[in-house]
Amino acid sequence: MKPIFNIGDKKQFIKTVTTHDLAAFENDAVHAVYSTFAVARDAEWCCRLFALEMKEDDEEGIGTSVIVNHLAPALLNSEIVFEAEITLLSGNSIQCHWIAKHHQRVIAEGSQGQKILKKMQLQSLFNKLKTETTY
């Protein structure tokens, strides 16, 4: 893992809300607004931008947590600016606080965690899970 970032460093990601981002379950539309689960996905992506630069070629980032406080709706075609800030760097763990805004209005905020692990270690874990039987 490359030690190229510090606590307080920030990344930004701009997302335009599309029909794929609207609130729906089992193909049934709920509201024509940016869904909480799409916000969570995009927040994780914004925080992952750090891991993409920090990981070595034989490493990969994996999400460990995501907290979403969805505070306000955003309509179809709204431009949402996500900003992630590193709040903790410990060993191979990265923790970020993130905020999502449409213009000056806060849509959501929360935190997201990731670990950077060796790809072989992750593959071994995934292979082990394939052989487990749970009922």
C-alpha positions as CSV (number, residue, x, y, z in Angstrom):
1,M,0.0,0.0,0.0
2,K,1.4,3.3,-1.0
3,P,1.5,5.9,1.8
4,I,0.6,8.9,-0.5
5,F,-2.4,10.4,1.4
6,N,-2.8,12.0,4.8
7,I,-5.7,12.6,7.2
8,G,-7.7,15.6,5.8
9,D,-7.0,14.8,2.1
10,K,-10.0,15.1,-0.1
11,K,-11.4,13.6,-3.3
12,Q,-14.4,14.7,-5.3
13,F,-16.8,12.8,-7.6
14,I,-19.6,14.4,-9.6
15,K,-22.7,12.2,-10.3
16,T,-25.7,13.0,-12.4
17,V,-28.8,11.2,-11.2
18,T,-30.1,8.8,-13.9
19,T,-33.2,6.6,-14.1
20,H,-31.0,3.7,-12.8
21,D,-30.5,5.7,-9.6
22,L,-34.1,6.2,-8.7
23,A,-35.8,4.5,-5.8
24,A,-37.3,1.2,-6.8
25,F,-37.6,-2.3,-5.4
26,E,-38.1,-5.4,-7.5
27,N,-38.6,-3.2,-10.6
28,D,-41.4,-1.2,-8.9
29,A,-40.8,2.5,-8.8
30,V,-41.2,4.1,-5.3
31,H,-40.2,7.7,-5.9
32,A,-38.7,9.5,-8.8
33,V,-35.8,10.6,-6.7
34,Y,-32.2,9.5,-6.0
35,S,-32.4,6.3,-3.9
36,T,-30.6,5.8,-0.6
37,F,-28.9,2.7,-2.0
38,A,-27.6,4.6,-5.0
39,V,-26.3,7.3,-2.7
40,A,-24.5,4.6,-0.7
41,R,-23.0,3.1,-3.9
42,D,-21.8,6.5,-5.1
43,A,-20.4,7.5,-1.7
44,E,-18.4,4.3,-1.6
45,W,-17.1,5.0,-5.1
46,C,-16.0,8.5,-4.0
47,C,-14.1,7.1,-1.0
48,R,-12.7,4.3,-3.2
49,L,-10.9,6.8,-5.3
50,F,-8.3,7.0,-2.5
51,A,-7.8,3.2,-2.5
52,L,-7.4,3.1,-6.3
53,E,-4.3,5.3,-6.0
54,M,-3.0,3.7,-2.8
55,K,-3.1,0.1,-3.8
56,E,-0.2,-1.7,-5.4
57,D,-0.7,-3.8,-8.5
58,D,-1.0,-7.0,-6.4
59,E,-3.5,-5.4,-4.0
60,E,-7.2,-4.5,-4.1
61,G,-9.5,-2.4,-1.9
62,I,-12.6,-3.9,-0.2
63,G,-15.3,-2.0,1.5
64,T,-15.7,-2.6,5.2
65,S,-18.5,-0.2,6.2
66,V,-20.8,2.4,4.8
67,I,-23.0,4.8,6.8
68,V,-25.6,6.9,5.0
69,N,-27.6,9.7,6.5
70,H,-30.0,10.5,3.6
71,L,-31.2,14.1,4.4
72,A,-32.9,15.4,1.3
73,P,-34.2,14.3,-2.0
74,A,-32.5,14.9,-5.4
75,L,-34.5,14.7,-8.6
76,L,-33.7,13.0,-11.9
77,N,-30.9,14.7,-13.8
78,S,-29.7,16.5,-10.7
79,E,-25.9,17.0,-10.5
80,I,-24.6,15.7,-7.1
81,V,-21.1,16.6,-5.9
82,F,-19.6,14.0,-3.5
83,E,-16.6,15.0,-1.4
84,A,-14.7,12.4,0.6
85,E,-12.2,13.3,3.3
86,I,-9.8,10.9,4.9
87,T,-10.5,10.8,8.7
88,L,-8.4,7.7,9.6
89,L,-5.4,5.9,8.2
90,S,-4.4,2.9,10.2
91,G,-2.3,0.0,8.8
92,N,-4.2,-1.1,5.7
93,S,-7.5,0.6,6.7
94,I,-8.9,3.9,5.3
95,Q,-11.9,5.7,6.8
96,C,-13.6,8.6,5.1
97,H,-16.3,11.1,6.0
98,W,-18.3,12.0,2.9
99,I,-20.9,14.6,2.0
100,A,-23.1,14.8,-1.1
101,K,-24.6,18.2,-2.3
102,H,-26.8,19.4,-5.0
103,H,-25.7,23.0,-5.4
104,Q,-25.4,24.1,-1.7
105,R,-28.1,21.8,-0.4
106,V,-26.8,18.7,1.5
107,I,-28.4,15.6,0.1
108,A,-26.6,13.1,2.3
109,E,-23.5,12.5,4.5
110,G,-21.9,9.7,6.3
111,S,-18.7,7.6,6.5
112,Q,-17.2,4.7,4.6
113,G,-14.4,2.3,5.4
114,Q,-12.1,0.2,3.2
115,K,-9.1,-2.1,3.6
116,I,-6.4,-2.7,1.1
117,L,-5.5,-6.4,0.9
118,K,-3.4,-8.6,-1.3
119,K,-5.4,-9.9,-4.2
120,M,-4.3,-13.5,-3.4
121,Q,-5.6,-13.1,0.1
122,L,-8.9,-11.9,-1.1
123,Q,-9.2,-14.7,-3.7
124,S,-8.3,-17.3,-1.0
125,L,-11.1,-15.9,1.2
126,F,-13.6,-16.0,-1.7
127,N,-12.6,-19.5,-2.6
128,K,-13.1,-20.6,1.0
129,L,-16.6,-19.1,1.0
130,K,-17.5,-21.1,-2.1
131,T,-16.8,-24.3,-0.3
132,E,-18.7,-23.5,2.9
133,T,-22.2,-24.9,3.3
134,T,-24.6,-22.9,5.4
135,Y,-28.3,-23.4,6.1
